[in-house]
């Protein structure tokens, strides 16, 4: 499973989402089963990846399993109760 987070270096919410996923994945003992990828759209590579993922608002958080998108949130902070169901049975 992969969590893709697209953000800006100056975005406090983007940084908070990155940290929130790290903390909760550790708490739920799934950190070794989930890859978290952060892409800064302040870089050419990050902007390219965001464009390919159609992530136009930041933060953009996408959960994928086997290349298939399971969930997406854009332009806001996400509560752990919103993303917890995706990690309960892995």
N, CA, C and O atoms as a printed pandas DataFrame, in Angstrom:
     atom_number atom_name residue_name chain_id  residue_number  x_coord  y_coord  z_coord
0              1         N          UNK        A               1    0.849   -1.166    0.000
1              2        CA          UNK        A               1    0.000    0.000    0.000
2              3         C          UNK        A               1    0.894    1.229    0.000
3              4         O          UNK        A               1    1.972    1.232    0.594
4              5         N          UNK        A               2    0.428    2.274   -0.678
5              6        CA          UNK        A               2    1.201    3.504   -0.799
6              7         C          UNK        A               2    0.328    4.709   -0.462
7              8         O          UNK        A               2   -0.830    4.795   -0.870
8              9         N          UNK        A               3    0.911    5.629    0.287
9             10        CA          UNK        A               3    0.273    6.919    0.557
10            11         C          UNK        A               3    1.123    7.965   -0.139
11            12         O          UNK        A               3    2.310    8.108    0.154
12            13         N          UNK        A               4    0.519    8.692   -1.057
13            14        CA          UNK        A               4    1.212    9.775   -1.750
14            15         C          UNK        A               4    0.690   11.092   -1.190
15            16         O          UNK        A               4   -0.515   11.342   -1.160
16            17         N          UNK        A               5    1.616   11.919   -0.752
17            18        CA          UNK        A               5    1.259   13.235   -0.226
18            19         C          UNK        A               5    1.965   14.282   -1.079
19            20         O          UNK        A               5    3.191   14.279   -1.192
20            21         N          UNK        A               6    1.191   15.169   -1.673
21            22        CA          UNK        A               6    1.729   16.260   -2.478
22            23         C          UNK        A               6    1.525   17.548   -1.695
23            24         O          UNK        A               6    0.433   17.815   -1.193
24            25         N          UNK        A               7    2.581   18.343   -1.595
25            26        CA          UNK        A               7    2.470   19.577   -0.837
26            27         C          UNK        A               7    3.484   20.613   -1.272
27            28         O          UNK        A               7    4.271   20.397   -2.195
28            29         N          UNK        A               8    3.446   21.737   -0.589
29            30        CA          UNK        A               8    4.409   22.825   -0.810
30            31         C          UNK        A               8    5.272   22.924    0.446
31            32         O          UNK        A               8    4.813   22.648    1.554
32            33         N          UNK        A               9    6.515   23.316    0.255
33            34        CA          UNK        A               9    7.431   23.437    1.384
34            35         C          UNK        A               9    6.951   24.474    2.402
35            36         O          UNK        A               9    7.235   24.350    3.593
36            37         N          UNK        A              10    6.228   25.490    1.942
37            38        CA          UNK        A              10    5.752   26.553    2.834
38            39         C          UNK        A              10    4.389   26.264    3.450
39            40         O          UNK        A              10    3.857   27.096    4.184
40            41         N          UNK        A              11    3.816   25.096    3.162
41            42        CA          UNK        A              11    2.467   24.757    3.625
42            43         C          UNK        A              11    2.518   24.000    4.954
43            44         O          UNK        A              11    2.963   22.854    5.008
44            45         N          UNK        A              12    2.062   24.648    6.013
45            46        CA          UNK        A              12    2.070   24.014    7.336
46            47         C          UNK        A              12    1.142   22.801    7.394
47            48         O          UNK        A              12    1.458   21.814    8.058
48            49         N          UNK        A              13    0.015   22.864    6.713
49            50        CA          UNK        A              13   -0.927   21.732    6.706
50            51         C          UNK        A              13   -0.300   20.542    5.984
51            52         O          UNK        A              13   -0.479   19.400    6.407
52            53         N          UNK        A              14    0.423   20.794    4.913
53            54        CA          UNK        A              14    1.096   19.719    4.164
54            55         C          UNK        A              14    2.103   19.003    5.057
55            56         O          UNK        A              14    2.153   17.774    5.083
56            57         N          UNK        A              15    2.895   19.766    5.778
57            58        CA          UNK        A              15    3.883   19.182    6.691
58            59         C          UNK        A              15    3.193   18.413    7.810
59            60         O          UNK        A              15    3.654   17.342    8.204
60            61         N          UNK        A              16    2.097   18.949    8.320
61            62        CA          UNK        A              16    1.357   18.274    9.392
62            63         C          UNK        A              16    0.772   16.945    8.921
63            64         O          UNK        A              16    0.756   15.974    9.678
64            65         N          UNK        A              17    0.297   16.895    7.691
65            66        CA          UNK        A              17   -0.271   15.650    7.157
66            67         C          UNK        A              17    0.810   14.577    7.007
67            68         O          UNK        A              17    0.578   13.403    7.296
68            69         N          UNK        A              18    1.956   14.984    6.566
69            70        CA          UNK        A              18    3.082   14.050    6.439
70            71         C          UNK        A              18    3.428   13.459    7.798
71            72         O          UNK        A              18    3.619   12.249    7.916
72            73         N          UNK        A              19    3.509   14.290    8.810
73            74        CA          UNK        A              19    3.822   13.840   10.170
74            75         C          UNK        A              19    2.689   13.003   10.753
75            76         O          UNK        A              19    2.942   12.007   11.432
76            77         N          UNK        A              20    1.456   13.394   10.498
77            78        CA          UNK        A              20    0.303   12.659   11.019
78            79         C          UNK        A              20    0.300   11.220   10.499
79            80         O          UNK        A              20    0.093   10.283   11.270
80            81         N          UNK        A              21    0.528   11.042    9.206
81            82        CA          UNK        A              21    0.568    9.687    8.652
82            83         C          UNK        A              21    1.693    8.877    9.281
83            84         O          UNK        A              21    1.510    7.702    9.601
84            85         N          UNK        A              22    2.857    9.496    9.460
85            86        CA          UNK        A              22    3.982    8.792   10.077
86            87         C          UNK        A              22    3.611    8.304   11.479
87            88         O          UNK        A              22    3.850    7.146   11.822
88            89         N          UNK        A              23    3.034    9.180   12.275
89            90        CA          UNK        A              23    2.683    8.849   13.654
90            91         C          UNK        A              23    1.626    7.749   13.716
91            92         O          UNK        A              23    1.783    6.776   14.454
92            93         N          UNK        A              24    0.551    7.901   12.943
93            94        CA          UNK        A              24   -0.530    6.927   13.027
94            95         C          UNK        A              24   -0.160    5.576   12.428
95            96         O          UNK        A              24   -0.589    4.547   12.950
96            97         N          UNK        A              25    0.609    5.543   11.369
97            98        CA          UNK        A              25    1.029    4.256   10.806
98            99         C          UNK        A              25    1.917    3.507   11.793
99           100         O          UNK        A              25    1.846    2.281   11.879
100          101         N          UNK        A              26    2.752    4.230   12.538
101          102        CA          UNK        A              26    3.553    3.603   13.592
102          103         C          UNK        A              26    2.644    3.097   14.710
103          104         O          UNK        A              26    2.809    1.974   15.186
104          105         N          UNK        A              27    1.694    3.918   15.127
105          106        CA          UNK        A              27    0.782    3.549   16.213
106          107         C          UNK        A              27   -0.036    2.301   15.858
107          108         O          UNK        A              27   -0.307    1.465   16.720
108          109         N          UNK        A              28   -0.422    2.184   14.602
109          110        CA          UNK        A              28   -1.240    1.048   14.165
110          111         C          UNK        A              28   -0.394   -0.153   13.725
111          112         O          UNK        A              28   -0.928   -1.145   13.230
112          113         N          UNK        A              29    0.926   -0.056   13.907
113          114        CA          UNK        A              29    1.859   -1.143   13.586
114          115         C          UNK        A              29    1.787   -1.590   12.133
115          116         O          UNK        A              29    1.856   -2.786   11.849
116          117         N          UNK        A              30    1.650   -0.654   11.219
117          118        CA          UNK        A              30    1.620   -0.990    9.795
118          119         C          UNK        A              30    2.685   -0.221    9.006
119          120         O          UNK        A              30    2.691   -0.246    7.775
120          121         N          UNK        A              31    3.565    0.448    9.710
121          122        CA          UNK        A              31    4.564    1.290    9.050
122          123         C          UNK        A              31    5.434    0.474    8.088
123          124         O          UNK        A              31    5.910    1.009    7.086
124          125         N          UNK        A              32    5.647   -0.807    8.379
125          126        CA          UNK        A              32    6.461   -1.638    7.504
126          127         C          UNK        A              32    5.676   -2.163    6.298
127          128         O          UNK        A              32    6.259   -2.766    5.396
128          129         N          UNK        A              33    4.366   -1.940    6.277
129          130        CA          UNK        A              33    3.524   -2.415    5.183
130          131         C          UNK        A              33    3.022   -1.284    4.285
131          132         O          UNK        A              33    2.352   -1.528    3.281
132          133         N          UNK        A              34    3.352   -0.055    4.654
133          134        CA          UNK        A              34    2.852    1.111    3.919
134          135         C          UNK        A              34    4.028    2.006    3.545
135          136         O          UNK        A              34    4.861    2.346    4.385
136          137         N          UNK        A              35    4.076    2.376    2.289
137          138        CA          UNK        A              35    5.106    3.288    1.815
138          139         C          UNK        A              35    4.499    4.684    1.721
139          140         O          UNK        A              35    3.483    4.876    1.053
140          141         N          UNK        A              36    5.110    5.647    2.378
141          142        CA          UNK        A              36    4.637    7.029    2.335
142          143         C          UNK        A              36    5.602    7.829    1.466
143          144         O          UNK        A              36    6.796    7.915    1.753
144          145         N          UNK        A              37    5.062    8.410    0.402
145          146        CA          UNK        A              37    5.858    9.212   -0.518
146          147         C          UNK        A              37    5.404   10.665   -0.443
147          148         O          UNK        A              37    4.236   10.970   -0.688
148          149         N          UNK        A              38    6.320   11.550   -0.107
149          150        CA          UNK        A              38    6.008   12.978   -0.087
150          151         C          UNK        A              38    6.662   13.632   -1.291
151          152         O          UNK        A              38    7.851   13.438   -1.544
152          153         N          UNK        A              39    5.886   14.399   -2.025
153          154        CA          UNK        A              39    6.388   15.125   -3.184
154          155         C          UNK        A              39    6.115   16.613   -2.997
155          156         O          UNK        A              39    4.967   17.024   -2.830
156          157         N          UNK        A              40    7.160   17.403   -3.026
157          158        CA          UNK        A              40    7.007   18.852   -2.952
158          159         C          UNK        A              40    6.753   19.388   -4.353
159          160         O          UNK        A              40    7.529   19.138   -5.275
160          161         N          UNK        A              41    5.664   20.125   -4.503
161          162        CA          UNK        A              41    5.391   20.708   -5.820
162          163         C          UNK        A              41    6.236   21.954   -6.072
163          164         O          UNK        A              41    6.093   22.618   -7.098
164          165         N          UNK        A              42    7.119   22.262   -5.119
165          166        CA          UNK        A              42    8.074   23.350   -5.316
166          167         C          UNK        A              42    9.259   22.892   -6.160
167          168         O          UNK        A              42   10.099   23.707   -6.541
168          169         N          UNK        A              43    9.334   21.592   -6.455
169          170        CA          UNK        A              43   10.401   21.063   -7.297
170          171         C          UNK        A              43    9.809   20.632   -8.640
171          172         O          UNK        A              43    8.612   20.364   -8.742
172          173         N          UNK        A              44   10.642   20.569   -9.648
173          174        CA          UNK        A              44   10.184   20.140  -10.975
174          175         C          UNK        A              44    9.673   18.698  -10.903
175          176         O          UNK        A              44    8.612   18.386  -11.444
176          177         N          UNK        A              45   10.428   17.823  -10.235
177          178        CA          UNK        A              45   10.004   16.424  -10.127
178          179         C          UNK        A              45    8.676   16.297   -9.388
179          180         O          UNK        A              45    7.793   15.556   -9.819
180          181         N          UNK        A              46    8.532   17.015   -8.281
181          182        CA          UNK        A              46    7.295   16.967   -7.513
182          183         C          UNK        A              46    6.109   17.508   -8.296
183          184         O          UNK        A              46    5.013   16.949   -8.247
184          185         N          UNK        A              47    6.333   18.588   -9.012
185          186        CA          UNK        A              47    5.271   19.184   -9.825
186          187         C          UNK        A              47    4.860   18.230  -10.947
187          188         O          UNK        A              47    3.679   18.120  -11.274
188          189         N          UNK        A              48    5.831   17.549  -11.528
189          190        CA          UNK        A              48    5.549   16.578  -12.585
190          191         C          UNK        A              48    4.730   15.413  -12.038
191          192         O          UNK        A              48    3.741   15.003  -12.646
192          193         N          UNK        A              49    5.143   14.882  -10.890
193          194        CA          UNK        A              49    4.410   13.771  -10.268
194          195         C          UNK        A              49    2.983   14.199   -9.901
195          196         O          UNK        A              49    2.035   13.436  -10.089
196          197         N          UNK        A              50    2.840   15.410   -9.384
197          198        CA          UNK        A              50    1.512   15.921   -9.025
198          199         C          UNK        A              50    0.630   16.040  -10.264
199          200         O          UNK        A              50   -0.551   15.696  -10.226
200          201         N          UNK        A              51    1.200   16.522  -11.350
201          202        CA          UNK        A              51    0.432   16.650  -12.601
202          203         C          UNK        A              51   -0.015   15.281  -13.099
203          204         O          UNK        A              51   -1.149   15.126  -13.552
204          205         N          UNK        A              52    0.865   14.290  -13.019
205          206        CA          UNK        A              52    0.510   12.940  -13.470
206          207         C          UNK        A              52   -0.575   12.319  -12.583
207          208         O          UNK        A              52   -1.366   11.496  -13.044
208          209         N          UNK        A              53   -0.604   12.719  -11.309
209          210        CA          UNK        A              53   -1.608   12.201  -10.376
210          211         C          UNK        A              53   -2.853   13.083  -10.330
211          212         O          UNK        A              53   -3.783   12.800   -9.575
212          213         N          UNK        A              54   -2.880   14.148  -11.131
213          214        CA          UNK        A              54   -3.985   15.106  -11.139
214          215         C          UNK        A              54   -4.220   15.686   -9.743
215          216         O          UNK        A              54   -5.359   15.845   -9.304
216          217         N          UNK        A              55   -3.135   15.994   -9.066
217          218        CA          UNK        A              55   -3.184   16.574   -7.726
218          219         C          UNK        A              55   -2.955   18.073   -7.861
219          220         O          UNK        A              55   -1.813   18.534   -7.851
220          221         N          UNK        A              56   -4.033   18.828   -7.985
221          222        CA          UNK        A              56   -3.925   20.255   -8.271
222          223         C          UNK        A              56   -4.008   21.139   -7.031
223          224         O          UNK        A              56   -3.526   22.271   -7.062
224          225         N          UNK        A              57   -4.595   20.666   -5.957
225          226        CA          UNK        A              57   -4.670   21.411   -4.695
226          227         C          UNK        A              57   -3.782   20.724   -3.669
227          228         O          UNK        A              57   -3.649   19.501   -3.671
228          229         N          UNK        A              58   -3.176   21.517   -2.792
229          230        CA          UNK        A              58   -2.369   20.934   -1.723
230          231         C          UNK        A              58   -2.988   21.244   -0.373
231          232         O          UNK        A              58   -3.619   22.288   -0.213
232          233         N          UNK        A              59   -2.825   20.376    0.585
233          234        CA          UNK        A              59   -2.227   19.069    0.383
234          235         C          UNK        A              59   -3.150   18.156   -0.423
235          236         O          UNK        A              59   -4.375   18.255   -0.348
236          237         N          UNK        A              60   -2.539   17.282   -1.181
237          238        CA          UNK        A              60   -3.280   16.228   -1.875
238          239         C          UNK        A              60   -2.752   14.910   -1.324
239          240         O          UNK        A              60   -1.550   14.646   -1.357
240          241         N          UNK        A              61   -3.655   14.095   -0.823
241          242        CA          UNK        A              61   -3.284   12.818   -0.214
242          243         C          UNK        A              61   -4.024   11.724   -0.962
243          244         O          UNK        A              61   -5.249   11.741   -1.078
244          245         N          UNK        A              62   -3.245   10.767   -1.469
245          246        CA          UNK        A              62   -3.819    9.672   -2.248
246          247         C          UNK        A              62   -3.358    8.351   -1.640
247          248         O          UNK        A              62   -2.165    8.133   -1.433
248          249         N          UNK        A              63   -4.312    7.480   -1.358
249          250        CA          UNK        A              63   -3.987    6.136   -0.883
250          251         C          UNK        A              63   -4.207    5.177   -2.042
251          252         O          UNK        A              63   -5.271    5.159   -2.661
252          253         N          UNK        A              64   -3.175    4.375   -2.325
253          254        CA          UNK        A              64   -3.244    3.406   -3.420
254          255         C          UNK        A              64   -2.883    2.014   -2.922
255          256         O          UNK        A              64   -2.083    1.846   -2.002
256          257         N          UNK        A              65   -3.488    1.038   -3.549
257          258        CA          UNK        A              65   -3.131   -0.363   -3.288
258          259         C          UNK        A              65   -3.010   -1.053   -4.638
259          260         O          UNK        A              65   -3.946   -1.052   -5.439
260          261         N          UNK        A              66   -1.845   -1.642   -4.878
261          262        CA          UNK        A              66   -1.566   -2.304   -6.153
262          263         C          UNK        A              66   -1.827   -1.379   -7.346
263          264         O          UNK        A              66   -2.338   -1.813   -8.379
264          265         N          UNK        A              67   -1.468   -0.093   -7.189
265          266        CA          UNK        A              67   -1.627    0.870   -8.266
266          267         C          UNK        A              67   -3.025    1.415   -8.451
267          268         O          UNK        A              67   -3.248    2.259   -9.320
268          269         N          UNK        A              68   -3.975    0.949   -7.652
269          270        CA          UNK        A              68   -5.362    1.412   -7.763
270          271         C          UNK        A              68   -5.660    2.418   -6.644
271          272         O          UNK        A              68   -5.377    2.163   -5.474
272          273         N          UNK        A              69   -6.227    3.546   -7.021
273          274        CA          UNK        A              69   -6.571    4.575   -6.039
274          275         C          UNK        A              69   -7.749    4.134   -5.186
275          276         O          UNK        A              69   -8.806    3.766   -5.699
276          277         N          UNK        A              70   -7.547    4.178   -3.865
277          278        CA          UNK        A              70   -8.603    3.830   -2.924
278          279         C          UNK        A              70   -9.274    5.065   -2.330
279          280         O          UNK        A              70  -10.474    5.061   -2.057
280          281         N          UNK        A              71   -8.487    6.121   -2.134
281          282        CA          UNK        A              71   -9.032    7.336   -1.509
282          283         C          UNK        A              71   -8.187    8.530   -1.912
283          284         O          UNK        A              71   -7.012    8.407   -2.260
284          285         N          UNK        A              72   -8.833    9.702   -1.852
285          286        CA          UNK        A              72   -8.145   10.955   -2.188
286          287         C          UNK        A              72   -8.774   12.084   -1.385
287          288         O          UNK        A              72   -9.996   12.188   -1.276
288          289         N          UNK        A              73   -7.917   12.921   -0.829
289          290        CA          UNK        A              73   -8.353   14.145   -0.153
290          291         C          UNK        A              73   -7.500   15.282   -0.695
291          292         O          UNK        A              73   -6.297   15.112   -0.890
292          293         N          UNK        A              74   -8.097   16.421   -0.937
293          294        CA          UNK        A              74   -7.335   17.559   -1.455
294          295         C          UNK        A              74   -7.734   18.849   -0.760
295          296         O          UNK        A              74   -8.896   19.065   -0.415
296          297         N          UNK        A              75   -6.742   19.693   -0.567
297          298        CA          UNK        A              75   -6.968   21.039   -0.081
298          299         C          UNK        A              75   -7.368   21.168    1.369
299          300         O          UNK        A              75   -7.862   22.217    1.782
300          301         N          UNK        A              76   -7.162   20.107    2.162
301          302        CA          UNK        A              76   -7.547   20.206    3.580
302          303         C          UNK        A              76   -6.798   19.166    4.401
303          304         O          UNK        A              76   -6.231   18.209    3.873
304          305         N          UNK        A              77   -6.817   19.388    5.705
305          306        CA          UNK        A              77   -6.264   18.398    6.631
306          307         C          UNK        A              77   -7.238   17.229    6.724
307          308         O          UNK        A              77   -8.451   17.404    6.604
308          309         N          UNK        A              78   -6.693   16.039    6.939
309          310        CA          UNK        A              78   -7.499   14.828    7.029
310          311         C          UNK        A              78   -7.395   14.281    8.440
311          312         O          UNK        A              78   -6.306   14.204    9.008
312          313         N          UNK        A              79   -8.533   13.903    9.002
313          314        CA          UNK        A              79   -8.543   13.315   10.337
314          315         C          UNK        A              79   -8.194   11.829   10.250
315          316         O          UNK        A              79   -8.512   11.164    9.264
316          317         N          UNK        A              80   -7.542   11.322   11.283
317          318        CA          UNK        A              80   -7.118    9.917   11.273
318          319         C          UNK        A              80   -8.301    8.968   11.117
319          320         O          UNK        A              80   -8.149    7.896   10.531
320          321         N          UNK        A              81   -9.470    9.333   11.626
321          322        CA          UNK        A              81  -10.633    8.454   11.499
322          323         C          UNK        A              81  -11.076    8.306   10.036
323          324         O          UNK        A              81  -11.768    7.350    9.687
324          325         N          UNK        A              82  -10.670    9.260    9.185
325          326        CA          UNK        A              82  -11.019    9.182    7.769
326          327         C          UNK        A              82  -10.144    8.179    7.014
327          328         O          UNK        A              82  -10.608    7.513    6.088
328          329         N          UNK        A              83   -8.874    8.077    7.418
329          330        CA          UNK        A              83   -7.991    7.169    6.688
330          331         C          UNK        A              83   -7.715    5.857    7.413
331          332         O          UNK        A              83   -7.159    4.934    6.817
332          333         N          UNK        A              84   -8.085    5.754    8.669
333          334        CA          UNK        A              84   -7.830    4.523    9.432
334          335         C          UNK        A              84   -8.437    3.273    8.787
335          336         O          UNK        A              84   -7.772    2.238    8.769
336          337         N          UNK        A              85   -9.669    3.316    8.254
337          338        CA          UNK        A              85  -10.252    2.090    7.682
338          339         C          UNK        A              85   -9.403    1.456    6.574
339          340         O          UNK        A              85   -9.498    0.249    6.352
340          341         N          UNK        A              86   -8.591    2.229    5.888
341          342        CA          UNK        A              86   -7.781    1.695    4.798
342          343         C          UNK        A              86   -6.592    0.875    5.309
343          344         O          UNK        A              86   -5.971    0.139    4.542
344          345         N          UNK        A              87   -6.278    0.999    6.592
345          346        CA          UNK        A              87   -5.105    0.329    7.147
346          347         C          UNK        A              87   -5.449   -0.721    8.186
347          348         O          UNK        A              87   -4.547   -1.301    8.789
348          349         N          UNK        A              88   -6.715   -0.978    8.409
349          350        CA          UNK        A              88   -7.117   -1.906    9.477
350          351         C          UNK        A              88   -6.857   -3.370    9.146
351          352         O          UNK        A              88   -6.570   -4.153   10.051
352          353         N          UNK        A              89   -6.944   -3.755    7.911
353          354        CA          UNK        A              89   -6.821   -5.177    7.570
354          355         C          UNK        A              89   -5.662   -5.468    6.646
355          356         O          UNK        A              89   -5.773   -6.310    5.755
356          357         N          UNK        A              90   -4.554   -4.784    6.848
357          358        CA          UNK        A              90   -3.403   -5.075    5.983
358          359         C          UNK        A              90   -2.335   -5.826    6.746
359          360         O          UNK        A              90   -1.292   -6.158    6.183
